[in-house]
């Protein structure tokens, strides 16, 4: 087990030689650590949590308080890294069923007419603010959504511009131009921080503050992770150890990584993790396919494949050791369901037992298991965990010798869509 700050990592491999082989990567990891800091421009996130963000956080909190006071709903417009991080943390740290004073909802991450129409319909009769997020303003899905939402706001409010806040590049881009033209308030996305690494910037911080998340604690967790994980020695850095184990498993023929959790609130966090690793590593015919699974739900479906299917996958189990509240199984005098043997035991204890049973079964089925543990699910530990995965992801991609910070495959689909739109527009105009 490797413990560092707020996180511990356990590697439970079916092949004992792997734990010996990982030591061979010590020199490579040390070199990549230096390379990461010196050869890439999009690494502003590496040390950004160490900066003094008191003024920025104060301004974000001030705007968030205004929105909470003046609105029932904040509509966040974005796709990919412009919405997933905020949605992930908001969902992880919000109650399942209690509604916040000001709801934060999202648009621009799909082109569904039904979703768009129903979202706009739910806004009727509610006080609304908007936060549009995009570095360039040219991402097709979110640009379309912002036009729709912008016109909706202009029809409803004479002072619509005061209710629209833009998070974008400091100098250039279409969204920047729109903001300047209409007089929208602006927050800046740092030039050296790319979308999927931007959750700890105003991209994620403003929606999270409106949702009632303690962004000061979030950044404190990220700051502590920055210090703890700025360690070039493989044996002392769990982020690098995790990256090296993933690399070894990939080289051994595994092609799919399951991030497994027992907390339903982490579903969107798994999606953020999926985007982070898929966009960073999946290049040049290489990379593990990242996928999230929710246990015990998915044990009754995908669990069959994990246990007995093709040996192409391994598991990374993310476990939360403590919960804010627990719920004990009640005692029943009749005991017709024969469950009194677990009466008075808390669901968190049963979750831990289930986790141990599942990993034992999968271990016997020769499924490699990496286990990550955090003490509790709160803003501090989520901030720490976000930084941990970003640091591990950059290392993992560089071990494959691919650039962790571009996404040529994403640009390819955008170009095809644009070409088809231009072709169909020209055809319609000439017919």
N, C-alpha and C positions, 0 to 999 in steps of 0.2 A: 504494500500500500504506500502511495505517495501522498502526503498531506502538505498543503501549502495554503496558508491563509484560510479562506472560508470554504475550501473545497478539498475533497479527498478522492483519489483515483485508485481503483483496484483492477488489476489485469488478471483475469482467470482464464488462462489459455489452455486449450486441449493439447497443445504441443509445447512441452517444457523447453524445447530448444529455442523457441521464440524469445523467451526472457533472456537467453544468452545472446541471441542474434542482435537484439536491440542495442546492446552495448557497442556493436560495430558501427552504429550510426552517430556515435558521440562527436567525432570530428566533423562529419558532414553537417550535423545540426548546428554546431558552433559556427561553421562557415556560413550556413544559411541565415543564421541569426544576424551576422554582420551584413550579409547581402541584403536582407530585408530592410535594414536601416539605411543603406547607402545607395542602392541601385534603383529604387522605385519612387515615383512621385506620389502615388496614392496611398501614402502611409501616415497621413496626418493623425489618424485615429490611434497610432501607436502610443503617443505620449500626450495626446489631447486631454485625457482625464487628469493629468498632473497640472494643467494650467489653472490659473485663478479664474474661475467662471462665476464668481459671486455676482458681478454686475449683470452678466447674461442671464443667470438663473433668476435674479431679482426682476429683470424685465419680463421674462417668461411668466413668472408667477404673477406679476402685476396684470399682464394681459389675460392670463388664465382666470384670475379673479373677476376681471371685467366680464369675460364670457360667461362664467358661472352665474354672475349677477344679472346679466342682460339677456341670456339665452337659455332655452330649454334643450337645444341641440346644437352640437358642433359637427358640421359635415366636413370630414377630411377627404380631400381629393388626391389620390395617388395610387401607384401600382408598384409592385416589387418592393425594393428597399424604401420607397417613399411612403409605404403604409404598413408593411408586414411587421417591422420591429415594434412600432407603437401598438398595433393590434395585439401582438404577441404578449407584450408586457402588461397592457391593459387587461387582457383576458386572464393572464396568470394571477394578477393581484386584485382583481375585482370580485365581489360576491357573485355567486352563481345566479341568484334570482332577485336580489334587491336592486332596484334601479337607482342610478346616481342622480343627483340633483340636476346635473346637466349631462345628457347622454352624448357620447361620442360615437358617431357612425361613419361608415366609409363608403366611398363611391370612386369609380375610376379604375378599379382593378378587374372589371369585366365589361363586356359590351351587351349585356342582357337588357333588352327592352323592358321585360317584366320587372326586373330588379330596379331599374331606373325609375319607371313609372310609379312603382309602389313606394320607393323611398321618397320621391317628391310628394306623393299623396300623404305620407305620414307627417310631412313637415307642415301641412296646412293647419293653421290654428296654433302653431308653436313658434316661439321666438328662435331665430336661427342666426348662427355665425358660420363662416366657412374658412377653412384653412387649406389652400391649394399648395401642394408640395411637388416640386420637380426642379432639378438642377437646370435642365435645358428648356423645358416647356414644350418640347417637341414629341414627347412620348404619346403615341396616337390615342391609346385608350383613355388616359387621364386628361389629355388635352380636350378630347370630345366631351368628357364628363364635366370639365370645368366650364366649357362654353354653355352647356345645358344649365348647370347650377348657377352660373353667373347671370344668365338671362332670367332665371327664376327669381333670383335675389333682386334684380333691377326692377322687375315687375311688382314685387312686394314692398320694397323699401325705397323711399326717396333718398335715404342716406346709406344705400347699399354698400358703397365703397368703404364706409367705416366699419362694416361688419364682415369684410373680406380681408383675410390676412394671408400673405404669400410667403412661402419658405422656398428660396431659390438661390441661384448664383449671385454673387456680390456685384458682378459687372455685366455679364452678357446673358443672352437667351431670350426666347419669346415670352416666357413667363415674367422675366425681369422687365421687358418692354411693356407688357400689359400692366404690371404693377405701377410702373412709372407713369404711364398714360392715365390710368384711372385714380392714382393716388392711394393705392392700397398700402397698408403697413407691411413691412417686410422683416423677415428673419433670414439670416444668411447661412447657406450650406458651405462649409469650408471647402476651398478649391481642392485641397489635397485629400479629401475624404469622399470615397465613392458610395453609391447608394446603399449597397448591402452591408456596408461598414458604418452607416451613418445614424444608427439608432440612438447613440449617445450625444447627438447634436440636436439643434432645434427641430430637425425632422421628426424625431421621436419625442423630444422633451415637451413641446407645447401641447400636443394632444394628450400626453400622459398627465401633465399638470392639470389640464381641464378635467380629466377623468378622476382626479383626486389622488393620483399616485405621488408619493414623496420623491420628487426628482433630485433633491439634495442627497438623500440617502442612496438613490440609484447611482449618482455620480460618485459618492463616497465608496461604494462597492467597486465600481470600475477603477477608481484611483488606487485602491488597495490591490486590486488585481494587476494593474499596470506595474506597480512596484514589485509584487511577489513573483510575477511571471517574466520580469526582465532579467532572466537568468539563462545564460548560454549553455550551462551544463545540463545535459539531457536528464541525468539521474535526479536533478533537483528542480525540474520544471515539469509539472504534470501536463501542461498544455503541449509541450514538445513531446513528452512521453506518449500522450494520446495520439498525436500526429504520427509519430514513428510506428506505433502499433498498427494504426490504420494502414500505413504504407507497407509494413511487413505482410499483413493479411492480404492486401491487394496483390503483392508480388507472389504470394502463395496460392493465388487463384480465386480468392473471394472477390465477388463483384458487387455485393449489395450490403449496405450497413443499415440496420434498423435502430433508430433511436426510440427506445421503449420507456414509457413512463406509466405510473399508476395514478396520476393526477389528471383528470379531464381538463382542468384549467390550463394545462400546458400544451393543448392541441395546437394552438396558433404559434406557440414557441417552437414546436417541432417544425411547423411550416417555415418559420424564419430560419431555423437551422438548416432545413432542406435547401432553401434558396441560397444561403450563404455558401454551403459546400458544393452544391451542384453548379452554380455559376462560377465559382472560383476554380474548381478542379476539372470539370467536364470539358476537356479540350484535347484536340489532336488524337482522338480515339482512345483517350485515357480517362481514368477516374472511377471511383466507387459511386454507385447509384445510392443516394441517401433517401431514406423513407422513414416516416414516423409510424409507430404503432402504439395504441392505447390498451394497456392491460388493466383489468382482466377482460375487457370487452372483446379485443381482437384475438384473445386466446381461443375463442369459440369460432374462429374463422381462419385467420392467417396462422394461428397457433398450430394448426394441423400441419401446415407446410413447414413451419419452423422446425417442428419436431421430427417429421418424417419425409420432408420433401428434398429437392435437389440441394446438395451441400454447397450453396453459392453465397450464403449470407453469414454475417456475424451480428451480434447484438451489442449496443451500448445502452446500458440501463441507467437512467437518471432517476435517482431516488432521493426523496425529501425525508429527512430523519424526524423532524418535528412538525406538528400542525398546530395552527392557532387554536382550533377547537377540535374536540373528539366526540364521538358518539358511541355509547356502549350498547351492545346487544342486550335487549331486555330479557328477563327471566319470565318463563311461561309455566304456570302450574300444570296445565294439561300436557305440555311438551309433545303434542302430536306430531310436530315436525322434527322431533328428536334433535333440537338445536341447543338444548340447555348446557351441553358441554362447552359451548362458547359464550354462555350468558355472562354478562358483566364485563366481558372483554371489549376493549375499544376497537373501532374500525381501523384506526391507524396501526395497532398491533397486528390485526388480521392482515392488513395490507403488507406489512413487513414480512409476515409469515408467508403470504402468497408470493411475494417477490423472491424469497429464499427458496420456496418450493419450485417456482417456475425456473429460476436459474439452475437449480439442481437437475431438473428434468432435461433442460436444454443442454447442460453440460454433459450429461450421460449420452445425449444424442450427438455429441461431438461438435456442438455449436460454440465457437469462441465467444467469450463474454468479457466486455470491458464495463466496469461499474463506476459511475460517478455519483458522489453523494454531496449534497449540500445540507446545511443544518436545518434551514427552514425556508419557506417560500415568502420572501418579503423583498422590498425594493433593494435593500443592500445586497442580498445574495443573488438576485436576478441581475443587477448591474455587474457583479463579479462574474457571473456565469456568461453573460453576453461577451465580456472582454475575453474570458477564457476561450470561448469557441472561436472568436475572431482571430486570436493569436494562434490557436491550434490550426485553424483553416489555412492561414497564410503559410505556415510551416509545411503543412501537408501538401499544398499545391506546389510549393517550391521543391519539395522532395521528388515530385513527379516532373520537375523542370518545366512547369507551365506557369504563366503569369497569373497570379491570383486576382488581379484587379481589372482585367478586361472581360468582355463577354461577346466575342465575335459571333457566336451562334445566335444570340439575341438580336444583334444588328442585322443578321441575314434575314430573319423572318420579317423584321420591320421594313427592309428594302422590298421584299416580295409583296407585302401588303400595299406599300406605297405605289409600286408599279401597277398592281391590279387596280387600285383606285384611280390612278391616272388613266389607265386604259379604258376602264368602264365609263369614266367621266367624259373622255374624248368621244367614245362611241355614242353615248347618250346625247352629247351636244351636236353631233353630226347627223343623227338620225331624225 
